[in-house]
Amino acid sequence: MIDDDALLPGAPLSTAVRAASALLAEAGVPSPRRDAELLLAHALGLDLKALHHAMLLGNGEVPEGYVMLLEQRSERIPLQHLTGVAHFRRLDLSVGPGVFIPRPETEEVAQWAIDRCRELQAEGLDEPLVVDLGTGSGAIAASLAQEVPGARVHAVELSPLAIAWAERNMRPHGVALHQGDLRSALPELNGTVDIVVSNPPYIPREAVPREPEVAEHDPHMALYGGGEDGMDLPLAAAASAARLLRGGGFFIMEHAEVQAPWLAARLGKDPRWEAVQTHQDLNGKDRATSARRAS
């Protein structure tokens, strides 16, 4: 139990943030200062800008409940589970136990799909048809619907727990959400889809993540791709994309950096695909592979 006067209700905000940052750093939290501030802002009902302003002016005091949040974060419960929010591109997504927390690198995958949507609209296709396979929280699908007005977006998710979060996140954006297996999803759309995007589970069976936030709190069905190399579900997503896409349709899928050469080679040998390309994220890692459906 935390027993530090600097963190008790009524303490100054700046003093509390310094003490909380030290506490979280000692617990091994990767971004202790930012997490300390985000938890305090959440406890106060403020955004970060308002919190920083209050700290600068010396206004405000630590509220009830902040110590409990810090104790939970010190136990490596994910920050997003404590605040209930994951920030993704322009969205504040509702998340919690049972759904995969979207990662910053996936924002780039969404961007590539968004760019292709906009290219199609510039070519005269006002309402491109898009499918997101394995949508999880709905981050990619909701971003596409929000940022590409006119796009008709469908999202597929198997997990009943994740579906509940995705439905909440997609409701304002008009995404059509389907509960089902990405292997067999949406047969009624076969051969008609313009873009398929996917961030499927792809971690190999024996590659248990080091971070407690991931290993102990992200749902296993959203992490492990099946098979020793983790590629069962990524290959299933590619097969479904080939089935769903029209000739010339665009497919892009996230994967681990080490899987990029093998996946590019595999798709390159498949006559259903052409123009296979590896895409790097902002850290220079091979983050995704795209391909065009052969006519």
ROVEXDO-76308 format. One line per 8 residues: number of its first residue (from 1); for each residue x, y, z of N, C-alpha, C. Coordinates in nm, 3 decimals, decimal comma. Layout:
% ROVEXDO-76308
NUM = X/Y/Z/X/Y/Z/X/Y/Z | ...;
This chain:
% ROVEXDO-76308
1 = 0,085/-0,121/0,000/0,000/0,000/0,000/0,088/0,125/0,000 | 0,050/0,223/-0,083/0,127/0,345/-0,093/0,102/0,434/0,028 | 0,210/0,476/0,092/0,200/0,566/0,207/0,299/0,680/0,185 | 0,253/0,783/0,113/0,339/0,896/0,079/0,254/1,022/0,088 | 0,290/1,112/0,176/0,212/1,233/0,196/0,195/1,313/0,067 | 0,293/1,303/-0,024/0,286/1,378/-0,149/0,175/1,328/-0,240 | 0,119/1,211/-0,210/0,015/1,154/-0,295/-0,121/1,151/-0,228 | -0,128/1,195/-0,105/-0,254/1,192/-0,033/-0,348/1,302/-0,082;
9 = -0,478/1,281/-0,069/-0,574/1,385/-0,109/-0,541/1,519/-0,044 | -0,541/1,624/-0,126/-0,510/1,758/-0,079/-0,369/1,803/-0,111 | -0,281/1,709/-0,151/-0,144/1,746/-0,184/-0,141/1,825/-0,315 | -0,040/1,912/-0,334/-0,029/1,988/-0,460/-0,008/1,894/-0,579 | -0,060/1,933/-0,693/-0,055/1,847/-0,811/0,088/1,822/-0,859 | 0,169/1,924/-0,867/0,306/1,907/-0,917/0,386/1,813/-0,828 | 0,372/1,830/-0,698/0,443/1,742/-0,604/0,396/1,598/-0,620 | 0,266/1,580/-0,639/0,210/1,446/-0,654/0,260/1,379/-0,781;
17 = 0,269/1,454/-0,890/0,315/1,395/-1,016/0,460/1,349/-1,005 | 0,543/1,427/-0,938/0,683/1,386/-0,920/0,691/1,257/-0,838 | 0,617/1,251/-0,730/0,619/1,132/-0,645/0,560/1,011/-0,719 | 0,453/1,033/-0,793/0,390/0,924/-0,867/0,481/0,872/-0,978 | 0,553/0,964/-1,043/0,646/0,922/-1,149/0,755/0,833/-1,093 | 0,809/0,868/-0,978/0,913/0,787/-0,915/0,859/0,651/-0,876 | 0,738/0,647/-0,826/0,675/0,522/-0,785/0,655/0,429/-0,905 | 0,603/0,483/-1,014/0,578/0,401/-1,132/0,708/0,357/-1,198;
25 = 0,809/0,442/-1,196/0,940/0,404/-1,251/0,998/0,287/-1,173 | 0,985/0,290/-1,042/1,035/0,181/-0,958/0,962/0,050/-0,989 | 0,835/0,060/-1,029/0,756/-0,059/-1,062/0,784/-0,109/-1,203 | 0,867/-0,038/-1,279/0,902/-0,081/-1,414/0,809/-0,034/-1,522 | 0,721/0,059/-1,492/0,629/0,112/-1,593/0,710/0,188/-1,699 | 0,689/0,159/-1,827/0,776/0,216/-1,932/0,771/0,368/-1,943 | 0,656/0,429/-1,920/0,643/0,575/-1,934/0,585/0,633/-1,805 | 0,666/0,637/-1,698/0,611/0,671/-1,565/0,555/0,813/-1,555;
33 = 0,624/0,912/-1,610/0,577/1,050/-1,597/0,444/1,069/-1,672 | 0,438/1,021/-1,792/0,315/1,038/-1,870/0,198/0,963/-1,805 | 0,226/0,842/-1,757/0,118/0,766/-1,694/0,071/0,834/-1,566 | 0,166/0,888/-1,489/0,128/0,959/-1,366/0,037/1,077/-1,399 | 0,069/1,151/-1,503/-0,012/1,266/-1,542/-0,148/1,222/-1,596 | -0,150/1,118/-1,681/-0,276/1,073/-1,739/-0,371/1,019/-1,631 | -0,317/0,949/-1,534/-0,401/0,899/-1,425/-0,454/1,012/-1,338 | -0,372/1,113/-1,314/-0,417/1,228/-1,236/-0,523/1,307/-1,313;
41 = -0,500/1,327/-1,441/-0,600/1,397/-1,523/-0,732/1,321/-1,522 | -0,723/1,188/-1,533/-0,844/1,106/-1,530/-0,917/1,120/-1,396 | -0,841/1,117/-1,286/-0,902/1,128/-1,154/-0,968/1,264/-1,133 | -0,913/1,367/-1,195/-0,966/1,503/-1,181/-1,075/1,535/-1,285 | -1,089/1,448/-1,387/-1,185/1,477/-1,493/-1,138/1,585/-1,587 | -1,005/1,594/-1,606/-0,945/1,695/-1,694/-0,875/1,628/-1,811 | -0,847/1,707/-1,916/-0,754/1,658/-2,017/-0,613/1,702/-1,977 | -0,512/1,653/-2,051/-0,374/1,681/-2,014/-0,342/1,830/-2,020;
49 = -0,397/1,898/-2,119/-0,369/2,041/-2,131/-0,419/2,116/-2,008 | -0,539/2,083/-1,965/-0,594/2,150/-1,846/-0,515/2,113/-1,721 | -0,470/1,989/-1,713/-0,389/1,949/-1,598/-0,258/2,026/-1,594 | -0,191/2,036/-1,709/-0,064/2,109/-1,714/-0,084/2,255/-1,676 | -0,195/2,312/-1,718/-0,224/2,452/-1,685/-0,243/2,467/-1,534 | -0,316/2,373/-1,474/-0,338/2,379/-1,329/-0,207/2,361/-1,253 | -0,121/2,271/-1,302/0,008/2,250/-1,237/0,095/2,374/-1,247 | 0,093/2,439/-1,362/0,174/2,558/-1,384/0,132/2,672/-1,292;
57 = 0,002/2,685/-1,269/-0,050/2,793/-1,185/-0,054/2,756/-1,038 | -0,023/2,632/-1,006/-0,030/2,588/-0,867/-0,170/2,569/-0,816 | -0,263/2,547/-0,909/-0,402/2,527/-0,870/-0,432/2,378/-0,853 | -0,532/2,349/-0,773/-0,581/2,213/-0,762/-0,507/2,129/-0,659 | -0,574/2,022/-0,619/-0,518/1,930/-0,521/-0,544/1,786/-0,565 | -0,464/1,695/-0,513/-0,482/1,554/-0,546/-0,620/1,507/-0,499 | -0,696/1,441/-0,587/-0,830/1,396/-0,548/-0,827/1,258/-0,482 | -0,938/1,221/-0,423/-0,956/1,085/-0,374/-0,946/0,988/-0,492;
65 = -0,890/0,873/-0,468/-0,883/0,771/-0,572/-0,753/0,767/-0,651 | -0,672/0,872/-0,642/-0,548/0,873/-0,720/-0,451/0,766/-0,672 | -0,439/0,749/-0,542/-0,349/0,648/-0,489/-0,389/0,509/-0,536 | -0,519/0,482/-0,538/-0,565/0,350/-0,583/-0,528/0,326/-0,729 | -0,544/0,428/-0,811/-0,506/0,415/-0,952/-0,356/0,388/-0,965 | -0,276/0,455/-0,887/-0,132/0,433/-0,892/-0,095/0,293/-0,845 | -0,163/0,244/-0,743/-0,136/0,109/-0,696/-0,167/0,006/-0,805 | -0,277/0,027/-0,875/-0,315/-0,066/-0,982/-0,217/-0,058/-1,098;
73 = -0,175/0,063/-1,131/-0,079/0,076/-1,242/0,056/0,018/-1,202 | 0,094/0,029/-1,075/0,219/-0,031/-1,028/0,216/-0,183/-1,039 | 0,095/-0,240/-1,035/0,079/-0,384/-1,054/0,075/-0,422/-1,201 | 0,099/-0,323/-1,287/0,108/-0,336/-1,433/-0,026/-0,365/-1,499 | -0,134/-0,325/-1,431/-0,262/-0,321/-1,501/-0,252/-0,212/-1,607 | -0,293/-0,239/-1,730/-0,275/-0,139/-1,837/-0,339/-0,004/-1,804 | -0,270/0,100/-1,840/-0,321/0,235/-1,821/-0,461/0,250/-1,880 | -0,480/0,195/-2,001/-0,608/0,211/-2,070/-0,722/0,140/-1,998;
81 = -0,691/0,033/-1,925/-0,795/-0,033/-1,846/-0,837/0,054/-1,728 | -0,747/0,135/-1,679/-0,777/0,220/-1,564/-0,852/0,346/-1,605 | -0,817/0,399/-1,720/-0,886/0,520/-1,767/-1,007/0,487/-1,853 | -1,009/0,365/-1,910/-1,119/0,326/-1,999/-1,108/0,380/-2,138 | -0,993/0,439/-2,173/-0,978/0,506/-2,302/-0,844/0,470/-2,365 | -0,847/0,442/-2,496/-0,725/0,428/-2,576/-0,730/0,531/-2,687 | -0,627/0,610/-2,700/-0,622/0,713/-2,803/-0,565/0,651/-2,931 | -0,637/0,667/-3,043/-0,596/0,610/-3,170/-0,631/0,708/-3,281;
89 = -0,529/0,764/-3,344/-0,550/0,865/-3,447/-0,637/0,977/-3,393 | -0,756/0,998/-3,449/-0,843/1,105/-3,403/-0,949/1,057/-3,303 | -0,940/0,932/-3,263/-1,045/0,871/-3,183/-1,003/0,851/-3,038 | -1,100/0,859/-2,949/-1,085/0,814/-2,811/-1,172/0,689/-2,798 | -1,107/0,574/-2,800/-1,178/0,446/-2,802/-1,206/0,397/-2,661 | -1,323/0,338/-2,641/-1,354/0,272/-2,515/-1,291/0,134/-2,515 | -1,213/0,104/-2,413/-1,146/-0,026/-2,403/-1,150/-0,072/-2,258 | -1,121/-0,201/-2,241/-1,116/-0,259/-2,108/-1,086/-0,406/-2,118;
97 = -1,100/-0,481/-2,011/-1,071/-0,625/-2,014/-1,150/-0,696/-2,124 | -1,080/-0,784/-2,196/-1,145/-0,861/-2,301/-1,121/-0,811/-2,441 | -1,056/-0,696/-2,455/-1,028/-0,644/-2,589/-0,882/-0,603/-2,599 | -0,824/-0,626/-2,716/-0,686/-0,588/-2,743/-0,675/-0,436/-2,748 | -0,576/-0,382/-2,678/-0,555/-0,238/-2,678/-0,480/-0,198/-2,805 | -0,536/-0,112/-2,888/-0,469/-0,077/-3,014/-0,336/-0,008/-2,990 | -0,239/-0,037/-3,077/-0,103/0,013/-3,063/-0,079/0,131/-3,159 | 0,016/0,218/-3,125/0,046/0,331/-3,213/0,088/0,290/-3,353;
105 = 0,163/0,177/-3,366/0,209/0,137/-3,498/0,094/0,099/-3,591 | -0,018/0,058/-3,534/-0,133/0,022/-3,617/-0,196/0,146/-3,680 | -0,168/0,263/-3,625/-0,219/0,385/-3,687/-0,165/0,400/-3,829 | -0,042/0,354/-3,852/0,015/0,360/-3,987/-0,056/0,265/-4,081 | -0,093/0,147/-4,032/-0,168/0,052/-4,115/-0,301/0,114/-4,156 | -0,368/0,177/-4,060/-0,492/0,246/-4,093/-0,468/0,356/-4,196 | -0,356/0,428/-4,184/-0,327/0,536/-4,277/-0,312/0,486/-4,420 | -0,244/0,373/-4,437/-0,228/0,319/-4,573/-0,362/0,282/-4,634;
113 = -0,452/0,225/-4,553/-0,585/0,192/-4,604/-0,665/0,320/-4,633 | -0,653/0,419/-4,547/-0,722/0,547/-4,569/-0,672/0,613/-4,697 | -0,541/0,612/-4,717/-0,485/0,672/-4,839/-0,540/0,605/-4,964 | -0,550/0,471/-4,962/-0,602/0,400/-5,079/-0,749/0,434/-5,100 | -0,826/0,446/-4,991/-0,966/0,486/-5,002/-0,979/0,622/-5,071 | -0,896/0,714/-5,029/-0,903/0,848/-5,086/-0,860/0,848/-5,232 | -0,764/0,764/-5,266/-0,724/0,751/-5,407/-0,841/0,701/-5,492 | -0,914/0,604/-5,440/-1,029/0,551/-5,514/-1,136/0,658/-5,532;
121 = -1,157/0,739/-5,429/-1,255/0,846/-5,442/-1,210/0,950/-5,544 | -1,079/0,977/-5,546/-1,027/1,072/-5,646/-1,042/1,017/-5,787 | -1,045/0,884/-5,799/-1,062/0,820/-5,930/-1,209/0,808/-5,970 | -1,300/0,853/-5,882/-1,442/0,854/-5,915/-1,528/0,754/-5,841 | -1,468/0,673/-5,752/-1,545/0,578/-5,673/-1,582/0,645/-5,541 | -1,702/0,700/-5,534/-1,741/0,783/-5,419/-1,757/0,703/-5,290 | -1,800/0,578/-5,301/-1,830/0,498/-5,183/-1,753/0,366/-5,184 | -1,623/0,371/-5,165/-1,546/0,246/-5,165/-1,594/0,152/-5,055;
129 = -1,593/0,022/-5,086/-1,636/-0,080/-4,992/-1,514/-0,140/-4,924 | -1,513/-0,133/-4,790/-1,395/-0,171/-4,711/-1,435/-0,275/-4,608 | -1,348/-0,373/-4,587/-1,368/-0,474/-4,483/-1,245/-0,478/-4,393 | -1,270/-0,475/-4,262/-1,165/-0,489/-4,160/-1,182/-0,626/-4,095 | -1,085/-0,715/-4,114/-1,093/-0,851/-4,062/-1,021/-0,860/-3,927 | -1,095/-0,900/-3,823/-1,037/-0,908/-3,689/-1,026/-0,770/-3,628 | -1,137/-0,701/-3,616/-1,136/-0,558/-3,583/-1,102/-0,527/-3,439 | -1,120/-0,622/-3,346/-1,090/-0,594/-3,205/-1,174/-0,481/-3,150;
137 = -1,109/-0,375/-3,106/-1,179/-0,259/-3,051/-1,249/-0,176/-3,159 | -1,220/-0,206/-3,285/-1,278/-0,128/-3,394/-1,194/-0,010/-3,436 | -1,068/-0,005/-3,392/-0,985/0,112/-3,415/-0,968/0,144/-3,563 | -0,931/0,044/-3,643/-0,906/0,069/-3,785/-1,036/0,103/-3,856 | -1,138/0,023/-3,834/-1,265/0,043/-3,905/-1,326/0,178/-3,871 | -1,327/0,214/-3,743/-1,385/0,343/-3,704/-1,305/0,459/-3,762 | -1,172/0,445/-3,767/-1,089/0,551/-3,826/-1,119/0,568/-3,974 | -1,133/0,457/-4,046/-1,166/0,464/-4,188/-1,299/0,533/-4,210;
145 = -1,399/0,494/-4,132/-1,531/0,554/-4,149/-1,530/0,702/-4,114 | -1,454/0,740/-4,011/-1,449/0,879/-3,970/-1,373/0,966/-4,069 | -1,261/0,914/-4,119/-1,171/0,997/-4,198/-1,196/0,991/-4,348 | -1,279/0,897/-4,390/-1,313/0,887/-4,533/-1,464/0,890/-4,547 | -1,524/1,009/-4,544/-1,669/1,019/-4,560/-1,714/0,952/-4,691 | -1,818/0,873/-4,681/-1,868/0,801/-4,798/-1,825/0,657/-4,803 | -1,716/0,621/-4,736/-1,671/0,483/-4,736/-1,775/0,395/-4,666 | -1,800/0,278/-4,723/-1,889/0,179/-4,663/-1,800/0,075/-4,594;
153 = -1,799/0,077/-4,464/-1,704/-0,003/-4,387/-1,775/-0,115/-4,312 | -1,724/-0,236/-4,331/-1,769/-0,354/-4,257/-1,654/-0,402/-4,170 | -1,686/-0,450/-4,051/-1,584/-0,500/-3,959/-1,627/-0,636/-3,905 | -1,530/-0,726/-3,891/-1,557/-0,863/-3,846/-1,475/-0,891/-3,720 | -1,539/-0,948/-3,620/-1,471/-0,986/-3,496/-1,537/-1,110/-3,439 | -1,456/-1,203/-3,388/-1,507/-1,329/-3,335/-1,540/-1,321/-3,186 | -1,459/-1,253/-3,108/-1,473/-1,253/-2,963/-1,598/-1,178/-2,917 | -1,684/-1,241/-2,837/-1,802/-1,169/-2,785/-1,764/-1,051/-2,696;
161 = -1,654/-1,063/-2,620/-1,612/-0,952/-2,535/-1,564/-0,834/-2,619 | -1,482/-0,863/-2,720/-1,433/-0,755/-2,806/-1,547/-0,691/-2,884 | -1,643/-0,771/-2,926/-1,758/-0,719/-3,001/-1,830/-0,610/-2,921 | -1,842/-0,631/-2,790/-1,912/-0,533/-2,707/-1,840/-0,399/-2,708 | -1,707/-0,402/-2,700/-1,630/-0,277/-2,707/-1,637/-0,217/-2,846 | -1,623/-0,301/-2,950/-1,624/-0,250/-3,088/-1,757/-0,183/-3,121 | -1,866/-0,244/-3,076/-1,997/-0,186/-3,105/-2,007/-0,045/-3,047 | -1,956/-0,028/-2,927/-1,958/0,104/-2,864/-1,874/0,204/-2,943;
169 = -1,760/0,160/-2,992/-1,670/0,251/-3,063/-1,716/0,282/-3,205 | -1,789/0,190/-3,266/-1,829/0,208/-3,405/-1,963/0,277/-3,422 | -2,043/0,272/-3,316/-2,180/0,323/-3,327/-2,186/0,465/-3,384 | -2,100/0,557/-3,341/-2,110/0,694/-3,396/-2,067/0,707/-3,541 | -2,004/0,604/-3,597/-1,941/0,618/-3,729/-2,008/0,536/-3,839 | -2,113/0,463/-3,805/-2,189/0,393/-3,907/-2,122/0,270/-3,964 | -2,029/0,210/-3,892/-1,965/0,087/-3,939/-2,060/-0,031/-3,920 | -2,066/-0,120/-4,019/-2,145/-0,242/-4,007/-2,059/-0,349/-3,940;
177 = -2,097/-0,388/-3,818/-2,019/-0,480/-3,738/-2,079/-0,620/-3,746 | -1,992/-0,721/-3,769/-2,037/-0,859/-3,784/-1,958/-0,948/-3,688 | -2,027/-1,028/-3,611/-1,957/-1,127/-3,529/-1,936/-1,253/-3,612 | -1,811/-1,294/-3,627/-1,782/-1,411/-3,708/-1,633/-1,435/-3,718 | -1,598/-1,545/-3,781/-1,460/-1,588/-3,799/-1,403/-1,524/-3,925 | -1,286/-1,464/-3,915/-1,227/-1,399/-4,033/-1,199/-1,499/-4,144 | -1,194/-1,627/-4,112/-1,168/-1,729/-4,215/-1,284/-1,743/-4,313 | -1,404/-1,719/-4,265/-1,522/-1,745/-4,348/-1,617/-1,626/-4,355;
185 = -1,570/-1,511/-4,316/-1,657/-1,395/-4,300/-1,713/-1,342/-4,431 | -1,836/-1,293/-4,425/-1,901/-1,211/-4,528/-1,899/-1,275/-4,667 | -1,942/-1,398/-4,683/-1,943/-1,459/-4,818/-2,032/-1,383/-4,916 | -2,132/-1,312/-4,864/-2,220/-1,235/-4,952/-2,147/-1,120/-5,022 | -2,026/-1,085/-4,974/-1,949/-0,977/-5,036/-1,837/-1,029/-5,127 | -1,831/-1,158/-5,147/-1,723/-1,216/-5,229/-1,710/-1,146/-5,364 | -1,588/-1,103/-5,395/-1,559/-1,047/-5,526/-1,607/-0,905/-5,547 | -1,649/-0,836/-5,439/-1,705/-0,701/-5,455/-1,631/-0,594/-5,376;
193 = -1,542/-0,633/-5,288/-1,480/-0,540/-5,193/-1,362/-0,468/-5,258 | -1,347/-0,340/-5,227/-1,239/-0,259/-5,282/-1,112/-0,266/-5,198 | -1,127/-0,272/-5,065/-1,011/-0,271/-4,975/-1,039/-0,368/-4,859 | -0,942/-0,453/-4,830/-0,946/-0,535/-4,710/-0,824/-0,499/-4,626 | -0,847/-0,470/-4,499/-0,739/-0,437/-4,406/-0,751/-0,530/-4,286 | -0,637/-0,570/-4,230/-0,642/-0,662/-4,117/-0,521/-0,644/-4,026 | -0,547/-0,652/-3,897/-0,442/-0,664/-3,797/-0,472/-0,790/-3,717 | -0,443/-0,907/-3,775/-0,481/-1,032/-3,710/-0,383/-1,068/-3,600;
201 = -0,418/-1,162/-3,513/-0,319/-1,215/-3,420/-0,203/-1,277/-3,498 | -0,079/-1,250/-3,454/0,035/-1,304/-3,531/0,154/-1,345/-3,445 | 0,141/-1,343/-3,313/0,253/-1,383/-3,228/0,269/-1,535/-3,232 | 0,390/-1,587/-3,251/0,412/-1,733/-3,246/0,376/-1,791/-3,111 | 0,343/-1,919/-3,112/0,291/-1,987/-2,993/0,382/-1,974/-2,872 | 0,512/-1,987/-2,892/0,607/-1,988/-2,781/0,661/-1,850/-2,746 | 0,626/-1,748/-2,823/0,683/-1,614/-2,803/0,595/-1,534/-2,707 | 0,601/-1,566/-2,579/0,518/-1,496/-2,480/0,571/-1,354/-2,462;
209 = 0,487/-1,252/-2,476/0,534/-1,113/-2,460/0,596/-1,089/-2,324 | 0,696/-1,002/-2,320/0,764/-0,971/-2,195/0,685/-0,877/-2,106 | 0,610/-0,786/-2,166/0,541/-0,684/-2,089/0,421/-0,746/-2,016 | 0,412/-0,729/-1,884/0,296/-0,784/-1,811/0,163/-0,730/-1,862 | 0,163/-0,604/-1,907/0,038/-0,546/-1,957/-0,017/-0,626/-2,074 | 0,074/-0,680/-2,156/0,033/-0,759/-2,273/0,008/-0,904/-2,235 | 0,108/-0,967/-2,173/0,100/-1,110/-2,143/-0,015/-1,145/-2,050 | -0,046/-1,055/-1,956/-0,145/-1,088/-1,854/-0,281/-1,024/-1,877;
217 = -0,290/-0,926/-1,969/-0,415/-0,853/-1,980/-0,473/-0,849/-2,121 | -0,392/-0,851/-2,225/-0,449/-0,861/-2,359/-0,502/-1,002/-2,379 | -0,621/-1,017/-2,440/-0,677/-1,151/-2,459/-0,587/-1,236/-2,550 | -0,565/-1,361/-2,510/-0,475/-1,449/-2,585/-0,522/-1,469/-2,729 | -0,654/-1,473/-2,749/-0,702/-1,496/-2,885/-0,673/-1,377/-2,976 | -0,639/-1,263/-2,920/-0,601/-1,147/-3,000/-0,450/-1,137/-3,020 | -0,373/-1,224/-2,954/-0,228/-1,218/-2,962/-0,168/-1,327/-3,051 | -0,208/-1,450/-3,027/-0,138/-1,564/-3,086/-0,202/-1,606/-3,217;
225 = -0,118/-1,609/-3,322/-0,170/-1,630/-3,457/-0,192/-1,774/-3,496 | -0,151/-1,868/-3,412/-0,170/-2,009/-3,444/-0,051/-2,067/-3,517 | -0,015/-2,189/-3,479/0,102/-2,252/-3,538/0,230/-2,205/-3,472 | 0,337/-2,277/-3,496/0,463/-2,242/-3,432/0,514/-2,105/-3,473 | 0,483/-2,064/-3,596/0,532/-1,936/-3,645/0,431/-1,823/-3,632 | 0,312/-1,854/-3,579/0,210/-1,751/-3,562/0,140/-1,708/-3,689 | 0,158/-1,782/-3,798/0,110/-1,735/-3,928/-0,022/-1,797/-3,972 | -0,083/-1,884/-3,892/-0,208/-1,947/-3,936/-0,316/-1,843/-3,964;
233 = -0,339/-1,754/-3,869/-0,445/-1,654/-3,888/-0,409/-1,546/-3,990 | -0,283/-1,497/-3,994/-0,249/-1,405/-4,103/-0,272/-1,465/-4,241 | -0,236/-1,592/-4,260/-0,260/-1,656/-4,390/-0,409/-1,673/-4,416 | -0,486/-1,701/-4,311/-0,631/-1,711/-4,328/-0,690/-1,575/-4,366 | -0,637/-1,468/-4,306/-0,685/-1,334/-4,342/-0,653/-1,303/-4,488 | -0,534/-1,343/-4,534/-0,497/-1,320/-4,674/-0,588/-1,400/-4,768 | -0,620/-1,524/-4,729/-0,709/-1,605/-4,812/-0,849/-1,544/-4,819 | -0,899/-1,494/-4,706/-1,030/-1,429/-4,708/-1,027/-1,301/-4,790;
241 = -0,916/-1,227/-4,781/-0,904/-1,105/-4,861/-0,910/-1,138/-5,009 | -0,840/-1,245/-5,050/-0,842/-1,285/-5,191/-0,984/-1,323/-5,235 | -1,059/-1,383/-5,146/-1,197/-1,420/-5,176/-1,289/-1,298/-5,184 | -1,269/-1,202/-5,096/-1,359/-1,087/-5,087/-1,333/-0,981/-5,193 | -1,207/-0,961/-5,230/-1,171/-0,849/-5,316/-1,212/-0,870/-5,461 | -1,249/-0,762/-5,524/-1,264/-0,760/-5,670/-1,127/-0,757/-5,734 | -1,120/-0,782/-5,864/-0,994/-0,767/-5,935/-0,943/-0,625/-5,921 | -0,816/-0,611/-5,883/-0,758/-0,480/-5,862/-0,777/-0,426/-5,721;
249 = -0,850/-0,501/-5,636/-0,872/-0,458/-5,499/-0,743/-0,462/-5,418 | -0,741/-0,384/-5,309/-0,619/-0,362/-5,230/-0,630/-0,432/-5,096 | -0,523/-0,501/-5,055/-0,516/-0,570/-4,927/-0,393/-0,523/-4,852 | -0,411/-0,493/-4,723/-0,296/-0,460/-4,638/-0,317/-0,522/-4,501 | -0,207/-0,579/-4,448/-0,215/-0,653/-4,322/-0,092/-0,625/-4,236 | -0,116/-0,604/-4,108/-0,008/-0,586/-4,012/0,050/-0,721/-3,974 | 0,180/-0,721/-3,935/0,247/-0,843/-3,891/0,371/-0,805/-3,812 | 0,439/-0,905/-3,759/0,566/-0,881/-3,691/0,676/-0,854/-3,793;
257 = 0,776/-0,778/-3,751/0,885/-0,742/-3,841/0,951/-0,865/-3,902 | 0,974/-0,969/-3,822/1,045/-1,086/-3,870/0,963/-1,169/-3,968 | 0,833/-1,145/-3,974/0,747/-1,222/-4,063/0,737/-1,162/-4,203 | 0,788/-1,040/-4,219/0,771/-0,970/-4,346/0,830/-1,042/-4,467 | 0,956/-1,086/-4,464/1,012/-1,149/-4,584/0,937/-1,276/-4,624 | 0,903/-1,359/-4,524/0,833/-1,484/-4,554/0,695/-1,457/-4,612 | 0,623/-1,361/-4,554/0,489/-1,332/-4,601/0,491/-1,273/-4,742 | 0,585/-1,182/-4,767/0,595/-1,123/-4,901/0,626/-1,230/-5,005;
265 = 0,714/-1,323/-4,970/0,748/-1,431/-5,063/0,627/-1,521/-5,086 | 0,553/-1,550/-4,980/0,437/-1,638/-4,991/0,330/-1,575/-5,081 | 0,299/-1,448/-5,060/0,199/-1,382/-5,143/0,250/-1,364/-5,285 | 0,381/-1,339/-5,298/0,438/-1,319/-5,431/0,429/-1,442/-5,519 | 0,423/-1,561/-5,460/0,412/-1,686/-5,536/0,268/-1,725/-5,565 | 0,175/-1,656/-5,502/0,033/-1,688/-5,516/-0,022/-1,613/-5,638 | -0,075/-1,681/-5,738/-0,123/-1,612/-5,859/-0,241/-1,520/-5,834 | -0,303/-1,529/-5,717/-0,414/-1,439/-5,687/-0,367/-1,297/-5,655;
273 = -0,237/-1,281/-5,630/-0,185/-1,152/-5,586/-0,081/-1,097/-5,682 | -0,073/-0,966/-5,689/0,032/-0,898/-5,763/0,069/-0,771/-5,687 | 0,179/-0,708/-5,727/0,225/-0,583/-5,665/0,241/-0,597/-5,514 | 0,302/-0,706/-5,470/0,323/-0,728/-5,327/0,430/-0,631/-5,277 | 0,403/-0,567/-5,163/0,495/-0,464/-5,112/0,499/-0,467/-4,960 | 0,619/-0,449/-4,904/0,636/-0,437/-4,759/0,639/-0,291/-4,720 | 0,572/-0,257/-4,610/0,564/-0,118/-4,563/0,630/-0,107/-4,427 | 0,707/-0,003/-4,407/0,773/0,021/-4,280/0,694/0,123/-4,198;
281 = 0,697/0,104/-4,064/0,633/0,200/-3,977/0,728/0,317/-3,949 | 0,688/0,408/-3,861/0,768/0,527/-3,836/0,900/0,496/-3,766 | 0,912/0,376/-3,710/1,037/0,332/-3,648/1,126/0,255/-3,744 | 1,087/0,249/-3,871/1,168/0,180/-3,970/1,155/0,029/-3,967 | 1,052/-0,024/-3,900/1,032/-0,168/-3,892/0,933/-0,213/-3,999 | 0,956/-0,330/-4,055/0,866/-0,386/-4,155/0,735/-0,424/-4,088 | 0,637/-0,336/-4,095/0,517/-0,347/-4,014/0,398/-0,410/-4,086 | 0,393/-0,397/-4,219/0,276/-0,445/-4,292/0,315/-0,487/-4,432;
289 = 0,229/-0,570/-4,491/0,245/-0,613/-4,630/0,116/-0,584/-4,704 | 0,129/-0,528/-4,825/0,012/-0,503/-4,908/0,025/-0,579/-5,039 | -0,089/-0,596/-5,105/-0,090/-0,662/-5,235/-0,216/-0,620/-5,309 | -0,215/-0,635/-5,440/-0,332/-0,607/-5,522/-0,390/-0,737/-5,575 | -0,520/-0,749/-5,569/-0,587/-0,871/-5,618/-0,576/-0,876/-5,770 | -0,520/-0,986/-5,817/-0,506/-1,002/-5,962/-0,644/-1,012/-6,026 | -0,655/-0,965/-6,148/-0,783/-0,968/-6,220/-0,815/-1,111/-6,257;
